[in-house]
């Protein structure tokens, strides 16, 4: 099974700068600009052959 975590942020700026920023650079650029945030966690597992019949 795979676990996915989706995080969304509402910011008070249109852009965080140049494309290609690292995760640390994005997090630093967002600091002080987050208006709201949300998170969704999901799991996915491929159906077994017996379960798909």
PDBQT receptor file of N, H, CA, C and O in Angstrom, charges set to zero:
ATOM      1  N   UNK A   1       0.842  -1.184   0.000  1.00  0.00    +0.000 N 
ATOM      2  CA  UNK A   1       0.000   0.000   0.000  1.00  0.00    +0.000 C 
ATOM      3  C   UNK A   1       0.886   1.246   0.000  1.00  0.00    +0.000 C 
ATOM      4  O   UNK A   1       1.985   1.248   0.554  1.00  0.00    +0.000 OA
ATOM      5  N   UNK A   2       0.394   2.271  -0.616  1.00  0.00    +0.000 N 
ATOM      6  H   UNK A   2      -0.499   2.270  -1.066  1.00  0.00    +0.000 HD
ATOM      7  CA  UNK A   2       1.103   3.549  -0.665  1.00  0.00    +0.000 C 
ATOM      8  C   UNK A   2       0.291   4.580   0.098  1.00  0.00    +0.000 C 
ATOM      9  O   UNK A   2      -0.940   4.574   0.051  1.00  0.00    +0.000 OA
ATOM     10  N   UNK A   3       0.976   5.454   0.792  1.00  0.00    +0.000 N 
ATOM     11  H   UNK A   3       1.975   5.459   0.831  1.00  0.00    +0.000 HD
ATOM     12  CA  UNK A   3       0.314   6.537   1.520  1.00  0.00    +0.000 C 
ATOM     13  C   UNK A   3       0.687   7.848   0.845  1.00  0.00    +0.000 C 
ATOM     14  O   UNK A   3       1.857   8.105   0.562  1.00  0.00    +0.000 OA
ATOM     15  N   UNK A   4      -0.313   8.664   0.595  1.00  0.00    +0.000 N 
ATOM     16  H   UNK A   4      -1.263   8.455   0.825  1.00  0.00    +0.000 HD
ATOM     17  CA  UNK A   4      -0.108   9.962  -0.038  1.00  0.00    +0.000 C 
ATOM     18  C   UNK A   4      -0.570  11.055   0.914  1.00  0.00    +0.000 C 
ATOM     19  O   UNK A   4      -1.606  10.922   1.565  1.00  0.00    +0.000 OA
ATOM     20  N   UNK A   5       0.197  12.130   0.993  1.00  0.00    +0.000 N 
ATOM     21  H   UNK A   5       1.039  12.238   0.463  1.00  0.00    +0.000 HD
ATOM     22  CA  UNK A   5      -0.173  13.283   1.804  1.00  0.00    +0.000 C 
ATOM     23  C   UNK A   5      -0.177  14.498   0.886  1.00  0.00    +0.000 C 
ATOM     24  O   UNK A   5       0.850  14.847   0.304  1.00  0.00    +0.000 OA
ATOM     25  N   UNK A   6      -1.326  15.135   0.761  1.00  0.00    +0.000 N 
ATOM     26  H   UNK A   6      -2.160  14.852   1.234  1.00  0.00    +0.000 HD
ATOM     27  CA  UNK A   6      -1.471  16.334  -0.059  1.00  0.00    +0.000 C 
ATOM     28  C   UNK A   6      -1.637  17.522   0.880  1.00  0.00    +0.000 C 
ATOM     29  O   UNK A   6      -2.512  17.522   1.746  1.00  0.00    +0.000 OA
ATOM     30  N   UNK A   7      -0.803  18.520   0.706  1.00  0.00    +0.000 N 
ATOM     31  H   UNK A   7      -0.092  18.520   0.003  1.00  0.00    +0.000 HD
ATOM     32  CA  UNK A   7      -0.901  19.741   1.515  1.00  0.00    +0.000 C 
ATOM     33  C   UNK A   7      -1.173  20.914   0.588  1.00  0.00    +0.000 C 
ATOM     34  O   UNK A   7      -0.523  21.064  -0.447  1.00  0.00    +0.000 OA
ATOM     35  N   UNK A   8      -2.135  21.741   0.964  1.00  0.00    +0.000 N 
ATOM     36  H   UNK A   8      -2.663  21.619   1.805  1.00  0.00    +0.000 HD
ATOM     37  CA  UNK A   8      -2.460  22.939   0.182  1.00  0.00    +0.000 C 
ATOM     38  C   UNK A   8      -2.346  24.158   1.087  1.00  0.00    +0.000 C 
ATOM     39  O   UNK A   8      -2.644  24.100   2.280  1.00  0.00    +0.000 OA
ATOM     40  N   UNK A   9      -1.911  25.256   0.495  1.00  0.00    +0.000 N 
ATOM     41  H   UNK A   9      -1.669  25.303  -0.474  1.00  0.00    +0.000 HD
ATOM     42  CA  UNK A   9      -1.704  26.487   1.255  1.00  0.00    +0.000 C 
ATOM     43  C   UNK A   9      -2.345  27.652   0.518  1.00  0.00    +0.000 C 
ATOM     44  O   UNK A   9      -2.232  27.753  -0.704  1.00  0.00    +0.000 OA
ATOM     45  N   UNK A  10      -3.010  28.525   1.244  1.00  0.00    +0.000 N 
ATOM     46  H   UNK A  10      -3.102  28.444   2.237  1.00  0.00    +0.000 HD
ATOM     47  CA  UNK A  10      -3.488  29.803   0.709  1.00  0.00    +0.000 C 
ATOM     48  C   UNK A  10      -2.473  30.848   1.154  1.00  0.00    +0.000 C 
ATOM     49  O   UNK A  10      -2.236  31.029   2.348  1.00  0.00    +0.000 OA
ATOM     50  N   UNK A  11      -1.875  31.532   0.181  1.00  0.00    +0.000 N 
ATOM     51  H   UNK A  11      -2.067  31.384  -0.790  1.00  0.00    +0.000 HD
ATOM     52  CA  UNK A  11      -0.830  32.511   0.472  1.00  0.00    +0.000 C 
ATOM     53  C   UNK A  11      -1.293  33.913   0.119  1.00  0.00    +0.000 C 
ATOM     54  O   UNK A  11      -2.213  34.090  -0.680  1.00  0.00    +0.000 OA
ATOM     55  N   UNK A  12      -0.658  34.901   0.712  1.00  0.00    +0.000 N 
ATOM     56  H   UNK A  12       0.089  34.758   1.361  1.00  0.00    +0.000 HD
ATOM     57  CA  UNK A  12      -0.991  36.294   0.406  1.00  0.00    +0.000 C 
ATOM     58  C   UNK A  12      -0.047  36.888  -0.645  1.00  0.00    +0.000 C 
ATOM     59  O   UNK A  12       0.061  38.108  -0.770  1.00  0.00    +0.000 OA
ATOM     60  N   UNK A  13       0.633  36.022  -1.395  1.00  0.00    +0.000 N 
ATOM     61  H   UNK A  13       0.546  35.031  -1.293  1.00  0.00    +0.000 HD
ATOM     62  CA  UNK A  13       1.511  36.459  -2.490  1.00  0.00    +0.000 C 
ATOM     63  C   UNK A  13       1.177  35.638  -3.733  1.00  0.00    +0.000 C 
ATOM     64  O   UNK A  13       0.699  34.509  -3.625  1.00  0.00    +0.000 OA
ATOM     65  N   UNK A  14       1.429  36.204  -4.910  1.00  0.00    +0.000 N 
ATOM     66  H   UNK A  14       1.817  37.121  -4.998  1.00  0.00    +0.000 HD
ATOM     67  CA  UNK A  14       1.153  35.507  -6.166  1.00  0.00    +0.000 C 
ATOM     68  C   UNK A  14       2.256  34.532  -6.552  1.00  0.00    +0.000 C 
ATOM     69  O   UNK A  14       1.993  33.539  -7.230  1.00  0.00    +0.000 OA
ATOM     70  N   UNK A  15       3.479  34.802  -6.133  1.00  0.00    +0.000 N 
ATOM     71  H   UNK A  15       3.692  35.609  -5.583  1.00  0.00    +0.000 HD
ATOM     72  CA  UNK A  15       4.616  33.983  -6.539  1.00  0.00    +0.000 C 
ATOM     73  C   UNK A  15       5.622  33.902  -5.399  1.00  0.00    +0.000 C 
ATOM     74  O   UNK A  15       5.757  34.829  -4.601  1.00  0.00    +0.000 OA
ATOM     75  N   UNK A  16       6.323  32.780  -5.339  1.00  0.00    +0.000 N 
ATOM     76  H   UNK A  16       6.213  32.026  -5.987  1.00  0.00    +0.000 HD
ATOM     77  CA  UNK A  16       7.368  32.608  -4.330  1.00  0.00    +0.000 C 
ATOM     78  C   UNK A  16       8.753  32.857  -4.911  1.00  0.00    +0.000 C 
ATOM     79  O   UNK A  16       9.758  32.695  -4.218  1.00  0.00    +0.000 OA
ATOM     80  N   UNK A  17       8.809  33.243  -6.161  1.00  0.00    +0.000 N 
ATOM     81  H   UNK A  17       7.993  33.375  -6.724  1.00  0.00    +0.000 HD
ATOM     82  CA  UNK A  17      10.107  33.498  -6.789  1.00  0.00    +0.000 C 
ATOM     83  C   UNK A  17      10.302  32.651  -8.026  1.00  0.00    +0.000 C 
ATOM     84  O   UNK A  17       9.348  32.277  -8.709  1.00  0.00    +0.000 OA
ATOM     85  N   UNK A  18      11.529  32.364  -8.290  1.00  0.00    +0.000 N 
ATOM     86  H   UNK A  18      12.304  32.668  -7.736  1.00  0.00    +0.000 HD
ATOM     87  CA  UNK A  18      11.884  31.643  -9.514  1.00  0.00    +0.000 C 
ATOM     88  C   UNK A  18      11.441  30.181  -9.459  1.00  0.00    +0.000 C 
ATOM     89  O   UNK A  18      11.318  29.610  -8.375  1.00  0.00    +0.000 OA
ATOM     90  N   UNK A  19      11.201  29.576 -10.621  1.00  0.00    +0.000 N 
ATOM     91  H   UNK A  19      11.300  30.040 -11.501  1.00  0.00    +0.000 HD
ATOM     92  CA  UNK A  19      10.877  28.143 -10.671  1.00  0.00    +0.000 C 
ATOM     93  C   UNK A  19      12.089  27.309 -10.246  1.00  0.00    +0.000 C 
ATOM     94  O   UNK A  19      13.228  27.766 -10.340  1.00  0.00    +0.000 OA
ATOM     95  N   UNK A  20      11.840  26.107  -9.785  1.00  0.00    +0.000 N 
ATOM     96  H   UNK A  20      10.915  25.735  -9.708  1.00  0.00    +0.000 HD
ATOM     97  CA  UNK A  20      12.922  25.195  -9.454  1.00  0.00    +0.000 C 
ATOM     98  C   UNK A  20      13.462  25.323  -8.046  1.00  0.00    +0.000 C 
ATOM     99  O   UNK A  20      14.555  24.835  -7.759  1.00  0.00    +0.000 OA
ATOM    100  N   UNK A  21      12.717  25.973  -7.158  1.00  0.00    +0.000 N 
ATOM    101  H   UNK A  21      11.829  26.369  -7.391  1.00  0.00    +0.000 HD
ATOM    102  CA  UNK A  21      13.161  26.105  -5.770  1.00  0.00    +0.000 C 
ATOM    103  C   UNK A  21      13.139  24.739  -5.086  1.00  0.00    +0.000 C 
ATOM    104  O   UNK A  21      12.305  23.893  -5.406  1.00  0.00    +0.000 OA
ATOM    105  N   UNK A  22      14.051  24.531  -4.152  1.00  0.00    +0.000 N 
ATOM    106  H   UNK A  22      14.729  25.218  -3.892  1.00  0.00    +0.000 HD
ATOM    107  CA  UNK A  22      14.041  23.305  -3.359  1.00  0.00    +0.000 C 
ATOM    108  C   UNK A  22      12.898  23.375  -2.347  1.00  0.00    +0.000 C 
ATOM    109  O   UNK A  22      12.308  24.435  -2.138  1.00  0.00    +0.000 OA
ATOM    110  N   UNK A  23      12.593  22.247  -1.727  1.00  0.00    +0.000 N 
ATOM    111  H   UNK A  23      13.072  21.386  -1.896  1.00  0.00    +0.000 HD
ATOM    112  CA  UNK A  23      11.537  22.230  -0.715  1.00  0.00    +0.000 C 
ATOM    113  C   UNK A  23      11.862  23.196   0.418  1.00  0.00    +0.000 C 
ATOM    114  O   UNK A  23      10.976  23.905   0.896  1.00  0.00    +0.000 OA
ATOM    115  N   UNK A  24      13.107  23.233   0.851  1.00  0.00    +0.000 N 
ATOM    116  H   UNK A  24      13.827  22.657   0.463  1.00  0.00    +0.000 HD
ATOM    117  CA  UNK A  24      13.501  24.151   1.929  1.00  0.00    +0.000 C 
ATOM    118  C   UNK A  24      13.328  25.603   1.508  1.00  0.00    +0.000 C 
ATOM    119  O   UNK A  24      12.888  26.429   2.308  1.00  0.00    +0.000 OA
ATOM    120  N   UNK A  25      13.665  25.924   0.268  1.00  0.00    +0.000 N 
ATOM    121  H   UNK A  25      14.022  25.253  -0.382  1.00  0.00    +0.000 HD
ATOM    122  CA  UNK A  25      13.516  27.299  -0.223  1.00  0.00    +0.000 C 
ATOM    123  C   UNK A  25      12.046  27.696  -0.298  1.00  0.00    +0.000 C 
ATOM    124  O   UNK A  25      11.686  28.821   0.050  1.00  0.00    +0.000 OA
ATOM    125  N   UNK A  26      11.197  26.778  -0.749  1.00  0.00    +0.000 N 
ATOM    126  H   UNK A  26      11.488  25.864  -1.032  1.00  0.00    +0.000 HD
ATOM    127  CA  UNK A  26       9.754  27.052  -0.824  1.00  0.00    +0.000 C 
ATOM    128  C   UNK A  26       9.197  27.287   0.578  1.00  0.00    +0.000 C 
ATOM    129  O   UNK A  26       8.467  28.251   0.806  1.00  0.00    +0.000 OA
ATOM    130  N   UNK A  27       9.542  26.404   1.516  1.00  0.00    +0.000 N 
ATOM    131  H   UNK A  27      10.135  25.621   1.331  1.00  0.00    +0.000 HD
ATOM    132  CA  UNK A  27       9.053  26.557   2.890  1.00  0.00    +0.000 C 
ATOM    133  C   UNK A  27       9.517  27.875   3.495  1.00  0.00    +0.000 C 
ATOM    134  O   UNK A  27       8.752  28.534   4.199  1.00  0.00    +0.000 OA
ATOM    135  N   UNK A  28      10.748  28.263   3.232  1.00  0.00    +0.000 N 
ATOM    136  H   UNK A  28      11.370  27.728   2.660  1.00  0.00    +0.000 HD
ATOM    137  CA  UNK A  28      11.259  29.533   3.734  1.00  0.00    +0.000 C 
ATOM    138  C   UNK A  28      10.548  30.720   3.115  1.00  0.00    +0.000 C 
ATOM    139  O   UNK A  28      10.237  31.691   3.804  1.00  0.00    +0.000 OA
ATOM    140  N   UNK A  29      10.284  30.646   1.802  1.00  0.00    +0.000 N 
ATOM    141  H   UNK A  29      10.537  29.857   1.242  1.00  0.00    +0.000 HD
ATOM    142  CA  UNK A  29       9.600  31.736   1.106  1.00  0.00    +0.000 C 
ATOM    143  C   UNK A  29       8.149  31.871   1.563  1.00  0.00    +0.000 C 
ATOM    144  O   UNK A  29       7.599  32.973   1.560  1.00  0.00    +0.000 OA
ATOM    145  N   UNK A  30       7.523  30.754   1.956  1.00  0.00    +0.000 N 
ATOM    146  H   UNK A  30       7.969  29.860   1.958  1.00  0.00    +0.000 HD
ATOM    147  CA  UNK A  30       6.130  30.789   2.406  1.00  0.00    +0.000 C 
ATOM    148  C   UNK A  30       5.998  31.345   3.819  1.00  0.00    +0.000 C 
ATOM    149  O   UNK A  30       4.941  31.856   4.187  1.00  0.00    +0.000 OA
ATOM    150  N   UNK A  31       7.057  31.251   4.608  1.00  0.00    +0.000 N 
ATOM    151  H   UNK A  31       7.917  30.836   4.309  1.00  0.00    +0.000 HD
ATOM    152  CA  UNK A  31       7.012  31.686   6.010  1.00  0.00    +0.000 C 
ATOM    153  C   UNK A  31       6.515  33.129   6.102  1.00  0.00    +0.000 C 
ATOM    154  O   UNK A  31       7.067  34.029   5.468  1.00  0.00    +0.000 OA
ATOM    155  N   UNK A  32       5.482  33.334   6.887  1.00  0.00    +0.000 N 
ATOM    156  H   UNK A  32       5.034  32.604   7.402  1.00  0.00    +0.000 HD
ATOM    157  CA  UNK A  32       4.916  34.666   7.064  1.00  0.00    +0.000 C 
ATOM    158  C   UNK A  32       3.853  35.031   6.042  1.00  0.00    +0.000 C 
ATOM    159  O   UNK A  32       3.259  36.106   6.131  1.00  0.00    +0.000 OA
ATOM    160  N   UNK A  33       3.599  34.148   5.062  1.00  0.00    +0.000 N 
ATOM    161  H   UNK A  33       4.081  33.276   4.990  1.00  0.00    +0.000 HD
ATOM    162  CA  UNK A  33       2.628  34.446   4.006  1.00  0.00    +0.000 C 
ATOM    163  C   UNK A  33       1.447  33.472   3.981  1.00  0.00    +0.000 C 
ATOM    164  O   UNK A  33       0.588  33.585   3.107  1.00  0.00    +0.000 OA
ATOM    165  N   UNK A  34       1.382  32.526   4.908  1.00  0.00    +0.000 N 
ATOM    166  H   UNK A  34       2.080  32.434   5.618  1.00  0.00    +0.000 HD
ATOM    167  CA  UNK A  34       0.327  31.510   4.907  1.00  0.00    +0.000 C 
ATOM    168  C   UNK A  34      -0.928  32.070   5.563  1.00  0.00    +0.000 C 
ATOM    169  O   UNK A  34      -0.913  32.447   6.735  1.00  0.00    +0.000 OA
ATOM    170  N   UNK A  35      -2.023  32.120   4.789  1.00  0.00    +0.000 N 
ATOM    171  H   UNK A  35      -2.035  31.814   3.838  1.00  0.00    +0.000 HD
ATOM    172  CA  UNK A  35      -3.322  32.581   5.301  1.00  0.00    +0.000 C 
ATOM    173  C   UNK A  35      -4.137  31.415   5.852  1.00  0.00    +0.000 C 
ATOM    174  O   UNK A  35      -4.831  31.553   6.859  1.00  0.00    +0.000 OA
ATOM    175  N   UNK A  36      -4.050  30.265   5.184  1.00  0.00    +0.000 N 
ATOM    176  H   UNK A  36      -3.487  30.152   4.365  1.00  0.00    +0.000 HD
ATOM    177  CA  UNK A  36      -4.781  29.064   5.598  1.00  0.00    +0.000 C 
ATOM    178  C   UNK A  36      -4.077  27.865   4.995  1.00  0.00    +0.000 C 
ATOM    179  O   UNK A  36      -3.326  27.988   4.027  1.00  0.00    +0.000 OA
ATOM    180  N   UNK A  37      -4.332  26.686   5.588  1.00  0.00    +0.000 N 
ATOM    181  H   UNK A  37      -4.941  26.586   6.375  1.00  0.00    +0.000 HD
ATOM    182  CA  UNK A  37      -3.736  25.473   5.037  1.00  0.00    +0.000 C 
ATOM    183  C   UNK A  37      -4.642  24.290   5.306  1.00  0.00    +0.000 C 
ATOM    184  O   UNK A  37      -5.466  24.312   6.220  1.00  0.00    +0.000 OA
ATOM    185  N   UNK A  38      -4.479  23.257   4.497  1.00  0.00    +0.000 N 
ATOM    186  H   UNK A  38      -3.810  23.239   3.754  1.00  0.00    +0.000 HD
ATOM    187  CA  UNK A  38      -5.260  22.041   4.651  1.00  0.00    +0.000 C 
ATOM    188  C   UNK A  38      -4.410  20.843   4.288  1.00  0.00    +0.000 C 
ATOM    189  O   UNK A  38      -3.375  20.971   3.633  1.00  0.00    +0.000 OA
ATOM    190  N   UNK A  39      -4.862  19.666   4.724  1.00  0.00    +0.000 N 
ATOM    191  H   UNK A  39      -5.702  19.562   5.256  1.00  0.00    +0.000 HD
ATOM    192  CA  UNK A  39      -4.112  18.449   4.449  1.00  0.00    +0.000 C 
ATOM    193  C   UNK A  39      -5.078  17.307   4.219  1.00  0.00    +0.000 C 
ATOM    194  O   UNK A  39      -6.096  17.194   4.902  1.00  0.00    +0.000 OA
ATOM    195  N   UNK A  40      -4.757  16.458   3.252  1.00  0.00    +0.000 N 
ATOM    196  H   UNK A  40      -3.930  16.549   2.697  1.00  0.00    +0.000 HD
ATOM    197  CA  UNK A  40      -5.534  15.261   2.960  1.00  0.00    +0.000 C 
ATOM    198  C   UNK A  40      -4.570  14.094   2.929  1.00  0.00    +0.000 C 
ATOM    199  O   UNK A  40      -3.560  14.140   2.227  1.00  0.00    +0.000 OA
ATOM    200  N   UNK A  41      -4.872  13.045   3.687  1.00  0.00    +0.000 N 
ATOM    201  H   UNK A  41      -5.692  13.007   4.257  1.00  0.00    +0.000 HD
ATOM    202  CA  UNK A  41      -4.056  11.833   3.657  1.00  0.00    +0.000 C 
ATOM    203  C   UNK A  41      -4.885  10.720   3.038  1.00  0.00    +0.000 C 
ATOM    204  O   UNK A  41      -6.060  10.553   3.363  1.00  0.00    +0.000 OA
ATOM    205  N   UNK A  42      -4.262   9.958   2.143  1.00  0.00    +0.000 N 
ATOM    206  H   UNK A  42      -3.307  10.094   1.879  1.00  0.00    +0.000 HD
ATOM    207  CA  UNK A  42      -4.968   8.881   1.463  1.00  0.00    +0.000 C 
ATOM    208  C   UNK A  42      -4.049   7.676   1.331  1.00  0.00    +0.000 C 
ATOM    209  O   UNK A  42      -2.828   7.817   1.260  1.00  0.00    +0.000 OA
ATOM    210  N   UNK A  43      -4.644   6.498   1.300  1.00  0.00    +0.000 N 
ATOM    211  H   UNK A  43      -5.636   6.383   1.358  1.00  0.00    +0.000 HD
ATOM    212  CA  UNK A  43      -3.897   5.263   1.069  1.00  0.00    +0.000 C 
ATOM    213  C   UNK A  43      -4.414   4.637  -0.216  1.00  0.00    +0.000 C 
ATOM    214  O   UNK A  43      -5.601   4.719  -0.531  1.00  0.00    +0.000 OA
ATOM    215  N   UNK A  44      -3.511   4.017  -0.944  1.00  0.00    +0.000 N 
ATOM    216  H   UNK A  44      -2.547   3.950  -0.688  1.00  0.00    +0.000 HD
ATOM    217  CA  UNK A  44      -3.896   3.310  -2.159  1.00  0.00    +0.000 C 
ATOM    218  C   UNK A  44      -3.256   1.944  -2.123  1.00  0.00    +0.000 C 
ATOM    219  O   UNK A  44      -2.067   1.804  -1.836  1.00  0.00    +0.000 OA
ATOM    220  N   UNK A  45      -4.056   0.941  -2.417  1.00  0.00    +0.000 N 
ATOM    221  H   UNK A  45      -5.022   1.055  -2.650  1.00  0.00    +0.000 HD
ATOM    222  CA  UNK A  45      -3.528  -0.412  -2.530  1.00  0.00    +0.000 C 
ATOM    223  C   UNK A  45      -4.192  -1.065  -3.723  1.00  0.00    +0.000 C 
ATOM    224  O   UNK A  45      -5.413  -1.028  -3.870  1.00  0.00    +0.000 OA
ATOM    225  N   UNK A  46      -3.384  -1.657  -4.563  1.00  0.00    +0.000 N 
ATOM    226  H   UNK A  46      -2.392  -1.687  -4.443  1.00  0.00    +0.000 HD
ATOM    227  CA  UNK A  46      -3.908  -2.343  -5.738  1.00  0.00    +0.000 C 
ATOM    228  C   UNK A  46      -4.764  -3.517  -5.280  1.00  0.00    +0.000 C 
ATOM    229  O   UNK A  46      -4.398  -4.232  -4.347  1.00  0.00    +0.000 OA
ATOM    230  N   UNK A  47      -5.896  -3.712  -5.933  1.00  0.00    +0.000 N 
ATOM    231  H   UNK A  47      -6.193  -3.132  -6.691  1.00  0.00    +0.000 HD
ATOM    232  CA  UNK A  47      -6.792  -4.811  -5.583  1.00  0.00    +0.000 C 
ATOM    233  C   UNK A  47      -6.119  -6.144  -5.896  1.00  0.00    +0.000 C 
ATOM    234  O   UNK A  47      -5.416  -6.273  -6.899  1.00  0.00    +0.000 OA
ATOM    235  N   UNK A  48      -6.338  -7.127  -5.035  1.00  0.00    +0.000 N 
ATOM    236  H   UNK A  48      -6.908  -7.022  -4.221  1.00  0.00    +0.000 HD
ATOM    237  CA  UNK A  48      -5.795  -8.462  -5.299  1.00  0.00    +0.000 C 
ATOM    238  C   UNK A  48      -6.626  -9.132  -6.377  1.00  0.00    +0.000 C 
ATOM    239  O   UNK A  48      -7.751  -8.708  -6.640  1.00  0.00    +0.000 OA
ATOM    240  N   UNK A  49      -6.099 -10.157  -6.997  1.00  0.00    +0.000 N 
ATOM    241  H   UNK A  49      -5.185 -10.501  -6.783  1.00  0.00    +0.000 HD
ATOM    242  CA  UNK A  49      -6.804 -10.862  -8.075  1.00  0.00    +0.000 C 
ATOM    243  C   UNK A  49      -8.126 -11.441  -7.576  1.00  0.00    +0.000 C 
ATOM    244  O   UNK A  49      -9.123 -11.390  -8.297  1.00  0.00    +0.000 OA
ATOM    245  N   UNK A  50      -8.158 -11.987  -6.363  1.00  0.00    +0.000 N 
ATOM    246  H   UNK A  50      -7.348 -12.028  -5.778  1.00  0.00    +0.000 HD
ATOM    247  CA  UNK A  50      -9.384 -12.573  -5.813  1.00  0.00    +0.000 C 
ATOM    248  C   UNK A  50     -10.430 -11.503  -5.544  1.00  0.00    +0.000 C 
ATOM    249  O   UNK A  50     -11.620 -11.751  -5.736  1.00  0.00    +0.000 OA
ATOM    250  N   UNK A  51     -10.018 -10.329  -5.107  1.00  0.00    +0.000 N 
ATOM    251  H   UNK A  51      -9.051 -10.128  -4.951  1.00  0.00    +0.000 HD
ATOM    252  CA  UNK A  51     -10.965  -9.261  -4.776  1.00  0.00    +0.000 C 
ATOM    253  C   UNK A  51     -11.548  -8.616  -6.016  1.00  0.00    +0.000 C 
ATOM    254  O   UNK A  51     -12.637  -8.045  -5.951  1.00  0.00    +0.000 OA
ATOM    255  N   UNK A  52     -10.857  -8.690  -7.147  1.00  0.00    +0.000 N 
ATOM    256  H   UNK A  52      -9.973  -9.154  -7.200  1.00  0.00    +0.000 HD
ATOM    257  CA  UNK A  52     -11.346  -8.017  -8.354  1.00  0.00    +0.000 C 
ATOM    258  C   UNK A  52     -12.295  -8.876  -9.171  1.00  0.00    +0.000 C 
ATOM    259  O   UNK A  52     -12.797  -8.421 -10.199  1.00  0.00    +0.000 OA
ATOM    260  N   UNK A  53     -12.553 -10.101  -8.744  1.00  0.00    +0.000 N 
ATOM    261  H   UNK A  53     -12.146 -10.471  -7.909  1.00  0.00    +0.000 HD
ATOM    262  CA  UNK A  53     -13.468 -10.988  -9.496  1.00  0.00    +0.000 C 
ATOM    263  C   UNK A  53     -14.895 -10.763  -9.128  1.00  0.00    +0.000 C 
ATOM    264  O   UNK A  53     -15.783 -11.424  -9.667  1.00  0.00    +0.000 OA
TER     265      UNK A  53
